[in-house]
Amino acid sequence: MNPSPSTIAKRLALLRAEMVRLGLDGFMVPRADEFQGEYVPAASARLEWITGFTGSAGTAAVLADKAAVFVDGRYTIQVVDEVDGNLFERLNSGEVSPQKWIESLLKPGFRLGVDPWTHTVDAFAQYEALAARHGAQIVATSPSPLDSVWLDRPASPKAKVEIQSDDLAGESATAKRLRIGQMLGDQGQAAAVLSLSDSIAWLFNIRGGDVPRTPFALSYALLRADGTATWFIDPDKLSPEVMRHLGNGVSVAPMDAFEAALDELGQSKAKVRVDPASAAFWIADRLKRAGAKLDHSVDPCQLPKACKNAVELAGTRKAHLRDGAAVTKFLAWLDNHAASGEIDELIAGERLHEFRRQTGVLRDLSFDSITGAGPNGAIVHYRSSPRTNRKVKSGELFLIDSGGQYQDGTTDITRTIAVGPAGSEERTRFTLVLKGHIQLATCRFPEGTTGSQLDVLARYALWQAGLDYDHGTGHGVGSYLSVHEGPQRIAKLGNTVALRPGMILSNEPGYYKTDAYGIRIENLIVVTSPKSISGGDRPMMEFETITLAPIDRNLIDPTLLTPQEIHWVNAYHYRVRSEIGPLVDAETADWLASVTRPISA
């Protein structure tokens, strides 16, 4: 959109006029849409329309005489670049949350508008609690006042739905519906509302194209305890082939039939499962008003989806071989051209994209590539733009975090490269990050272990040096779905989901020195089935590393590694050389053999 400040000022004026008409003193605008996905279509880019901010997370608060936009630490530089400080106060949500800021302004009689479609049950409850403490009122504004004044709003996407065949999914959609339906019945639930696009894609073995970077078809579904389902989706997205694929157990209805279906469930006094962390407040409120008994439980597809079956794992291994070859070609190209001084962040990102396209099967990137040269690498989720674009310079580090979407798997890899000679500080801190990466990659753990219990392994070496990083160590990854998938993760706090066999996660410790450089080493790992340990009392699970691309030897200080860690590096590089070498051209294979030579203390 790239709106000018004058355009944003006019839009704010329109929104404020509509707020006056509705008797609102304030209105909240989250980045989320009705489906709570990481990416939103142009028709739902409300935060971008009203502020100009294009990041993947954020919130705006608009009052009659002031406005603020809140972003996390990933976007504090980007928000300054994109949002006019004369129109919005630009705040770090890690320091001042939207809730804390708006609470400071609440008073008796204050009416705060909150769109019930773009706020989850949990989020809406937070605002209600704030209002109750100050005698204020939360007004569920449907339709949204912003939507009412966005007169040139783009049309909703109509991308065609595609079938994810059983030989890629590893389980038929019918079997999945019956399995999850039985689970609902066992818990006394008549039905579950599914609003997360990845759950619906997984359950029906379909994929779509409604949003960038993730193959989603925006829709809703009701799954019943008997395994039957109703799918609410624009019928223009469905081909006769897809209809045959769905079978008799799935009925299709247009999106505008969703409301009546919820009412029908309510009128039957059914017990309905709704995930308060992901379902729009409007859905739960509609069910409750219609008479349904709500069971606030996690989306029933999330955990089964996270535990990949053997077919999905075989597919993702193939995808990672293919992707590893593309990344290796890129790293060889970069090594040959970086010293010229002609390569910049945007050129590098596009070149890697081209290597992935050359596979002939790339469907999309799995996220917008992060290409950070020198000090830009210290911005954890940096997004290069023509204004911030920086040359890749000798004597600096270059960080590139990227991934691809293939029909058999989703990839995510980060490599940090020394351009020219590396400084001693950079080598030391890179090696400390590598030690943490290895500790996590090689750990064994019993059933019931959560990612939060393992997070310290990745940080231990850094902590001993008085260093740390502020992001999580690992996120879940989908199977040709979202590159950021729950419920599993590896982080300091906040995760109670036990790791289970088949879960895919990232292993990505890092270190970031503001205005100097950034370091991150990321591979994807799979939780293995428990195995007995000789002499042990109980079986242990492990991680299998599935990402294959060289780690920069020039940044490794072997004197800081234990013999076991040196063995891991050499074994990993031997595997990379053996499995990736045959997939690349002879010149790249020679380069790969050189950069994966064994290291010694």
Buried (B, 14 or more C-beta within 10 A) or exposed (E): EEBEEEEBEEBBEBBBEBBEEBEBBBBBBBBBBBBBBBBBBBBBBBBBBBBBBBBBBBBBBBBEEEBBBBBBBBBBBBBEBBBBEEBBBBBBBEEBBBBEBBBEBBEEEBBBBBBBBBBBBBBBBBBBEBBEEBEBBBBBBBEBBBBBBBEEBEEEBEBEBBBBEBEBBBBBBBBBBBBBBEBBBEBEBBBBBBBBBBBBBBBBBBBBBBBBBBBBBBBBBBBBBBBBBBBBBBEEBBEEEBEEBBEEBBEBBEBEEBBEBBBEBBEBEBBBBBBBBBBBBBBBBBBBEBEBBBBEBBBBBBBBBBBBBEBBBBBBBBBBBBBBBBBBBBBBBBBEBBBEEEBBBBBBBEBBBBBBEEBEBBBBBBBBBBBBBBBBBBBBBBBBEEEBBBBBBEEBBBBBBBBBBBBBBBBBBBBBBBBEEBBEEBBBBBBBBBBBBBBBBBBBBEBEBBBBBBBBBBBBBBEEEEBEBEBBBBBBBBBBBBBBBBBBBBBBEEBEBBBBBBBBBBBBBBBBBEEBBBBBBBBBBBBBEBEEEEEEEEEBBBBEBBBBBBBBBBBBBEEBBEEEBBBBBBEBBEEBBEBBBEBBEEEBBEBBEEBBEEBEE
